[in-house]
Structure formats: structure tokens, C-alpha cells
Amino acid sequence: YYCEVEDRHKLQTLRHLYEEVGLGRSLIFRRTKIGVDQLTSRLRAAGVPALAIHGGLSQSQRNRA
């Protein structure tokens, strides 16, 4: 799937895709590291097992993710 979603609807849309459509493993792109970390935290709080990958992590952290 490719979806452009306004920031205010991103979490709701991702939860729908994950829970109702059975999205499974996915890559979700954000413009900034902060945006990645915030979305990852929000997804985890909603019960979605999410991991962040961005340049602010060590190579070993990115490999684990």
C-alpha cells in the first residue's frame, strides 16, 4: 500500500491498516527522526509492535530492528 495521510490522521490510518487489513511487517517513512520516534511511541502505546530505524541509531540498533 502507498498512502499519503495528513499527520493528524496517520495513527488512526496505520492502526486501521494493521488491525483490519492485516498489514503485518511494513516500512513507514517520516521526514524527521523526531517524527519517527514520536510515531513509534504512539504505535506502541496503541498496541502495535513498532520499531524505529533512522540515522540517529547505531548500526547495531538498526540491524536489530
RORO-882722 format. One line per field, with one value per residue: z, x, y of N, C-alpha, C in turn; residue in three letters; residue number from 0. Coordinates in nm, 2 decimals. Layout:
! residues N
nw <- (Z  ...)
nu <- (X  ...)
nv <- (Y  ...)
caw <- (Z  ...)
cau <- (X  ...)
cav <- (Y  ...)
cw <- (Z  ...)
cu <- (X  ...)
cv <- (Y  ...)
res <- (ala  ...)
n <- (NUM  ...)
! end
This chain:
! residues 65
nw <- (0.00  -0.07  0.09  0.13  0.40  0.61  0.89  1.13  1.09  1.07  1.27  1.33  1.07  1.03  1.24  1.16  0.91  1.01  1.20  1.08  0.81  0.82  0.79  0.87  0.87  0.79  0.63  0.73  0.64  0.76  0.77  0.96  1.22  1.48  1.43  1.35  1.59  1.76  1.63  1.65  1.93  1.97  1.82  1.96  2.21  2.14  2.11  1.89  1.76  1.71  1.56  1.55  1.28  1.20  1.12  1.36  1.53  1.64  1.42  1.50  1.64  1.44  1.28  1.45  1.46)
nu <- (0.08  0.04  0.01  -0.07  -0.10  -0.25  -0.09  -0.24  -0.41  -0.26  -0.19  -0.44  -0.50  -0.29  -0.33  -0.57  -0.50  -0.32  -0.47  -0.72  -0.68  -0.47  -0.20  0.07  0.43  0.60  0.72  0.74  0.75  0.89  0.96  1.14  1.38  1.28  1.00  0.98  1.04  0.84  0.60  0.65  0.64  0.38  0.24  0.33  0.21  -0.05  -0.06  0.06  0.33  0.59  0.90  1.17  1.37  1.64  1.89  1.99  2.03  2.25  2.45  2.42  2.18  2.00  2.03  1.93  1.66)
nv <- (-0.12  0.23  0.52  0.86  1.05  1.29  1.43  1.44  1.23  1.00  0.80  0.68  0.58  0.40  0.22  0.12  -0.01  -0.20  -0.35  -0.41  -0.47  -0.63  -0.57  -0.63  -0.68  -0.38  -0.09  0.24  0.57  0.87  1.23  1.32  1.24  1.28  1.27  1.00  0.87  0.97  0.87  0.60  0.56  0.63  0.43  0.20  0.25  0.22  -0.05  -0.17  -0.34  -0.18  -0.06  0.17  0.30  0.49  0.74  0.83  0.62  0.36  0.14  -0.13  -0.12  -0.05  -0.28  -0.47  -0.39)
caw <- (0.00  -0.06  0.14  0.18  0.50  0.70  1.02  1.23  1.07  1.05  1.37  1.30  0.95  1.05  1.32  1.07  0.82  1.09  1.27  1.00  0.68  0.84  0.72  0.90  0.86  0.70  0.64  0.73  0.63  0.81  0.73  1.06  1.33  1.59  1.38  1.35  1.73  1.81  1.57  1.70  2.06  1.96  1.78  2.07  2.31  2.08  2.10  1.76  1.79  1.62  1.59  1.47  1.21  1.15  1.13  1.50  1.59  1.60  1.32  1.56  1.67  1.31  1.24  1.53  1.42)
cau <- (0.00  0.11  -0.09  -0.03  -0.20  -0.22  -0.03  -0.34  -0.48  -0.16  -0.20  -0.57  -0.49  -0.19  -0.39  -0.67  -0.43  -0.26  -0.57  -0.84  -0.64  -0.37  -0.08  0.19  0.56  0.59  0.81  0.66  0.85  0.86  1.06  1.24  1.40  1.18  0.87  0.98  1.04  0.70  0.51  0.68  0.59  0.23  0.20  0.35  0.11  -0.18  -0.05  0.12  0.47  0.67  1.04  1.22  1.50  1.68  2.03  2.03  2.06  2.38  2.43  2.37  2.04  1.93  2.03  1.83  1.52)
cav <- (0.00  0.36  0.62  0.99  1.08  1.41  1.39  1.42  1.10  0.90  0.70  0.62  0.51  0.29  0.12  0.05  -0.10  -0.30  -0.43  -0.45  -0.52  -0.73  -0.51  -0.71  -0.61  -0.27  0.03  0.37  0.68  1.01  1.32  1.35  1.13  1.30  1.22  0.86  0.83  1.00  0.78  0.47  0.56  0.63  0.30  0.11  0.28  0.16  -0.20  -0.21  -0.37  -0.09  -0.03  0.28  0.29  0.61  0.77  0.86  0.49  0.29  0.04  -0.25  -0.10  -0.06  -0.42  -0.55  -0.35)
cw <- (0.00  -0.02  0.18  0.28  0.58  0.83  1.12  1.21  1.06  1.14  1.35  1.18  0.96  1.13  1.24  0.98  0.90  1.14  1.17  0.87  0.70  0.78  0.75  0.90  0.75  0.72  0.63  0.73  0.69  0.77  0.83  1.16  1.44  1.55  1.38  1.50  1.79  1.76  1.63  1.85  2.06  1.92  1.89  2.18  2.27  2.06  1.97  1.79  1.68  1.66  1.50  1.40  1.16  1.18  1.27  1.58  1.55  1.49  1.38  1.60  1.55  1.26  1.32  1.49  1.29)
cu <- (0.09  -0.01  -0.02  -0.14  -0.16  -0.18  -0.13  -0.42  -0.39  -0.18  -0.33  -0.56  -0.40  -0.26  -0.50  -0.61  -0.37  -0.36  -0.67  -0.79  -0.53  -0.24  0.05  0.32  0.55  0.70  0.72  0.76  0.80  0.98  1.17  1.26  1.30  1.04  0.87  0.97  0.90  0.60  0.53  0.63  0.44  0.17  0.22  0.24  -0.03  -0.17  0.00  0.27  0.56  0.81  1.08  1.36  1.53  1.83  2.08  2.05  2.19  2.35  2.37  2.23  1.96  1.92  1.93  1.69  1.49)
cv <- (0.12  0.46  0.75  1.03  1.20  1.36  1.36  1.29  0.98  0.78  0.62  0.53  0.39  0.18  0.05  -0.05  -0.22  -0.40  -0.49  -0.51  -0.63  -0.69  -0.59  -0.62  -0.50  -0.17  0.15  0.48  0.81  1.10  1.34  1.24  1.15  1.25  1.07  0.81  0.86  0.90  0.64  0.46  0.55  0.49  0.20  0.12  0.22  0.01  -0.25  -0.23  -0.30  -0.07  0.08  0.25  0.42  0.64  0.80  0.74  0.44  0.19  -0.09  -0.24  -0.11  -0.20  -0.50  -0.52  -0.42)
res <- (tyr  tyr  cys  glu  val  glu  asp  arg  his  lys  leu  gln  thr  leu  arg  his  leu  tyr  glu  glu  val  gly  leu  gly  arg  ser  leu  ile  phe  arg  arg  thr  lys  ile  gly  val  asp  gln  leu  thr  ser  arg  leu  arg  ala  ala  gly  val  pro  ala  leu  ala  ile  his  gly  gly  leu  ser  gln  ser  gln  arg  asn  arg  ala)
n <- (0  1  2  3  4  5  6  7  8  9  10  11  12  13  14  15  16  17  18  19  20  21  22  23  24  25  26  27  28  29  30  31  32  33  34  35  36  37  38  39  40  41  42  43  44  45  46  47  48  49  50  51  52  53  54  55  56  57  58  59  60  61  62  63  64)
! end
